[in-house]
Each structure stands twice: as C-alpha cells, then as structure tokens.
C-alpha cells in the first residue's frame, strides 16, 4: 500500500484559506483490505473506500462520466501532489447528492484524471455520521455491551462470595494474628 500526499492550494474565494499537506491513499492501488462505505451517489448504489488520510473525497474521471456527467464540472483551485511529488491537476469539482442511512447530503467531490475508485475523504466524514458497527471491512471485537455487563456482574458475584466466605479479615475492628510465629528477613 502506498500513500500519496495531497497539497491543497486554495484561492481566497474558497472556504479554506491556508495551504495544507495531506496524506492520501493511492487511488490506483489494488490493495483490497479497505473499509467500505455503502451509500447512494446521485441515486446510484455505490461502495466507497473510506480513507481517513485523504482530506478531500475524490472520484476518477471514469466514475464521473458513468454516473455524474449530468452535473457540470466547476473549476477548482485545489492542487494535488502525489507521494513522489508528481502534480495531479483535478479536472474540477462537482456537488453530488449523497444518501447514507436515510439522510441526504449535498457534498463536494473532486474529479481526478485517473484512479480505481471513489475515495470517501475526511470532508465527507465531517458531514456523515457513519454506523461504524456495520461498515464492511471493520472487524469489531466479538464482545458486546451485554457480554461486558454480564462479566462485570459475574465478577462482582465472585467477589461478594469470597468476601462472605472469608469475612473475618475484613471486619472493622483491629484483629490479632493467632497463628504460628512469623519472622521477616531482609
């Protein structure tokens, strides 16, 4: 898996006014151990790769042409730079209708010349509250809240049982040891 760095240079007309350097998953990678986000873009069922290292959501030109060509590309001042320093000029930006878990959003999507799939970046992550428990690719521990509470209750019962069985050392009054003599050595 290779990471790319994305340098974002924005004009004064853009929302963000400072230059930033971001890490982006290689959009051409064939590495398939990704976390997928199932959603609808322009009423089309899609599965996007979640990339928390990617500041902005990206789509390759082929995706744009197949699913979003009815939306005019707007010019963008964003400039991308790969990990190796190669400059990537986005073709433009579109705003797409995104539906996730019954909630609709109008979100920006950068269109880039190449890539193997759409990347769900941090800008979308700020707007969409993901159901992390049900995302393909997320492997959660097998325990549940019920199992944890059950284990705590079980441990409390064991502790109560031990305290009841051996209650003498836990009495409030001061006790006196009556067993064999004990010698402490250094």
Phi and psi in degrees as a GROMACS rama.xvg file:
@    title "Ramachandran Plot"
@    xaxis  label "Phi"
@    yaxis  label "Psi"
@TYPE xy
-116.923  141.752  UNK-2
-100.78  147.717  UNK-3
-113.869  152.784  UNK-4
-102.661  138.236  UNK-5
-116.468  122.361  UNK-6
-100.736  126.983  UNK-7
-106.485  116.644  UNK-8
-116.457  117.399  UNK-9
-116.503  150.521  UNK-10
-83.4912  171.125  UNK-11
-66.8657  -15.6969  UNK-12
-78.8783  -15.5432  UNK-13
-82.9122  160.979  UNK-14
-63.1294  -44.9502  UNK-15
-90.7339  133.433  UNK-16
-109.808  2.21637  UNK-17
-118.993  156.198  UNK-18
-78.0492  139.682  UNK-19
-138.279  154.101  UNK-20
-114.955  126.827  UNK-21
-124.636  150.885  UNK-22
-95.5894  135.764  UNK-23
-129.301  140.042  UNK-24
-61.6068  144.118  UNK-25
-62.4861  113.001  UNK-26
-67.6292  -12.9408  UNK-27
-98.5259  3.25466  UNK-28
-69.2142  147.162  UNK-29
-103.057  6.7128  UNK-30
-62.9934  123.097  UNK-31
-108.462  17.8839  UNK-32
-95.8754  46.1283  UNK-33
-96.0806  167.357  UNK-34
-94.2103  126.216  UNK-35
-101.815  145.019  UNK-36
-117.576  105.987  UNK-37
-78.9055  126.427  UNK-38
-158.161  -177.779  UNK-39
-115.212  132.772  UNK-40
-117.269  121.71  UNK-41
50.8798  46.0086  UNK-42
64.0858  15.8512  UNK-43
-108.528  126.643  UNK-44
-63.5295  127.005  UNK-45
-137.48  162.03  UNK-46
-128.253  112.18  UNK-47
-100.188  148.251  UNK-48
-82.4952  123.189  UNK-49
-75.4277  125.984  UNK-50
-133.723  94.0322  UNK-51
-71.4647  -10.2412  UNK-52
-86.3063  -7.77097  UNK-53
-100.127  118.853  UNK-54
-67.5041  -35.0388  UNK-55
-124.199  144.624  UNK-56
-74.8037  134.935  UNK-57
-126.119  146.586  UNK-58
-135.897  139.883  UNK-59
-72.3709  158.753  UNK-60
-55.8151  -37.3576  UNK-61
-61.7599  -38.2659  UNK-62
-64.7503  -46.2846  UNK-63
-56.6998  -48.5619  UNK-64
-64.6494  -35.5811  UNK-65
-79.3866  -38.4567  UNK-66
-117.093  -20.301  UNK-67
-131.661  15.8173  UNK-68
-64.3485  -16.1491  UNK-69
-73.6989  -11.4881  UNK-70
-99.7859  121.717  UNK-71
-66.6348  137.186  UNK-72
-70.8673  133.902  UNK-73
-103.714  144.479  UNK-74
-62.1703  150.962  UNK-75
-134.679  147.597  UNK-76
-91.2687  -1.4374  UNK-77
-69.3206  135.573  UNK-78
-122.52  136.033  UNK-79
-109.885  147.481  UNK-80
-134.374  128.695  UNK-81
-75.088  171.556  UNK-82
-56.8695  -34.9736  UNK-83
-86.2058  1.21384  UNK-84
94.5569  -2.38743  UNK-85
-66.3077  131.634  UNK-86
-81.412  135.659  UNK-87
-121.009  117.625  UNK-88
-94.1463  111.506  UNK-89
-60.1044  145.896  UNK-90
-74.0871  -23.3227  UNK-91
157.55  -170.183  UNK-92
-132.399  145.062  UNK-93
-129.013  158.178  UNK-94
-105.755  124.371  UNK-95
-114.274  151.225  UNK-96
-84.1748  121.719  UNK-97
-119.546  131.565  UNK-98
-119.224  124.757  UNK-99
-136.738  126.601  UNK-100
51.4107  42.0611  UNK-101
79.497  -0.823366  UNK-102
-107.049  133.423  UNK-103
-101.002  144.83  UNK-104
-140.072  150.642  UNK-105
-108.444  112.951  UNK-106
-126.982  148.539  UNK-107
-76.8374  143.143  UNK-108
-138.602  120.856  UNK-109
-79.4781  135.642  UNK-110
-104.157  123.803  UNK-111
-115.458  156.26  UNK-112
-61.1175  -35.6147  UNK-113
-131.292  169.909  UNK-114
145.361  159.321  UNK-115
-101.998  -9.57409  UNK-116
-172.268  172.503  UNK-117
-84.3946  133.177  UNK-118
-102.43  128.342  UNK-119
-88.333  102.029  UNK-120
-92.2223  -179.161  UNK-121
-64.612  -29.0528  UNK-122
-62.5362  -34.8603  UNK-123
-78.0199  -33.8342  UNK-124
-62.288  -30.2529  UNK-125
-69.8142  -24.6042  UNK-126
-99.1882  -29.9483  UNK-127
-108.71  124.043  UNK-128
-85.6618  106.046  UNK-129
-77.6339  147.885  UNK-130
-90.3498  85.5  UNK-131
-59.0648  -29.4848  UNK-132
-67.2888  -21.6174  UNK-133
-119.072  17.7607  UNK-134
-83.1522  129.307  UNK-135
-60.0626  131.681  UNK-136
102.785  -15.2215  UNK-137
-90.2538  123.746  UNK-138
-109.66  104.42  UNK-139
-89.3303  153.129  UNK-140
-56.992  153.491  UNK-141
-75.1144  -11.7618  UNK-142
-81.1931  155.916  UNK-143
-122.683  172.139  UNK-144
-59.3546  -40.7898  UNK-145
-61.648  -43.388  UNK-146
-64.7414  -39.6203  UNK-147
-64.756  -47.3131  UNK-148
-61.8786  -38.6855  UNK-149
-63.1593  -42.5348  UNK-150
-65.81  -41.656  UNK-151
-61.1538  -44.9385  UNK-152
-62.4274  -41.976  UNK-153
-62.0863  -44.1668  UNK-154
-65.8676  -37.1472  UNK-155
-65.5397  -40.7949  UNK-156
-62.4032  -40.683  UNK-157
-63.873  -44.3328  UNK-158
-62.8988  -46.6976  UNK-159
-59.451  -39.9407  UNK-160
-63.5157  -44.1682  UNK-161
-66.2874  -41.7741  UNK-162
-64.2316  -35.4058  UNK-163
-71.3706  -42.8311  UNK-164
-67.852  -39.8584  UNK-165
-116.584  56.4987  UNK-166
-76.309  -22.3472  UNK-167
-55.6463  -46.8753  UNK-168
-66.6338  -13.8444  UNK-169
-104.742  15.9397  UNK-170
-75.9493  152.147  UNK-171
-70.1055  -25.8995  UNK-172
-78.2772  158.602  UNK-173
-73.3805  135.215  UNK-174
-105.192  173.223  UNK-175
-132.666  128.182  UNK-176
-73.1485  128.123  UNK-177
-117.049  10.8748  UNK-178
-84.4736  -167.649  UNK-179
-60.1775  157.773  UNK-180
-64.619  143.403  UNK-181
-119.949  135.194  UNK-182
-117.278  131.052  UNK-183
-101.767  125.591  UNK-184
-111.433  151.315  UNK-185
